[in-house]
Amino acid sequence: MTSPSTITDRVAEMHSTMAAEPPGQVMGAFAREQAELAAGGVPGGIAPAGTVLPDAELLDVHGAPTTLYAAAGEGASVLVFYRGAWCPYCNIALSAYQEQLVPQLTGRGIRLVAVSPQKPDGSLTMQQKNGLAFTVVSDPGNAIAGRLGILTQPSQEARAAQLQLGLDLAGVNADGTVTLPMPATVILDASRTVRWIDVHPDYSTRTEPWQVIGALGNLAH
């Protein structure tokens, strides 16, 4: 049996598996949070195309200092903002990007960089668990996500549910806060200018690989 091809299908498959289990108070909290986020839509203040991102200090998977510009390379790049290795939706998305997006980008000389606020050991876990061949970095303090206007925090109910599951974001994130980036995909050109941005306030949805390829094709014309 072949695995679902799109991220949407893979998430639906995960949800169907979860639906077979008792719903529970914890899962209900996450479902309500997702519904509220979806209803709220993309917030104002998201950085528009044409925004130039300044360089920012990052950490690689081993905790060594690096920068946004070093990770992105000299040409165009695709930045993927995700919540952390603990997030099942992030694992599904990054795994799909490895399978479907990396081969397309490599052929065009475009780097893929995954960015999260988690500590470097979480980045390493994400990279190893999903066999990711692209760059995974930590952005302590969400500096880049903040400049893009995509910062958010879990609802109080979702935060309580996370703690009930043993997930304390304040201990996972490098800056000791519970602030997270909304899942987002950004195409930068060689001048570090945002050419395309796709933001998902509802973290159960993600940019599909084909959407990134389509956006790159449109920008090339």
Buried (B, 14 or more C-beta within 10 A) or exposed (E): EEEBBBBBBBBEEBEEEBEEEEEEEBBEBBBBBBEBBBEEEBBEEBBEEEBEBEEBEBBBBEEEEBEBBBBBBEEBBBBBBBBBBBBEBBBBBBBBBBBBBBEBBEEEEBBBBBBBBBBBBBBBBBBEEBEBEBBBBBBBBBBBBBBBBBBBEBBEBBBEBBEEEEBEBEEBBBBEBBBBBBBBBBBBBEEBBBBBBBBBBBBBBBBBBBBBBEBBEEEEE
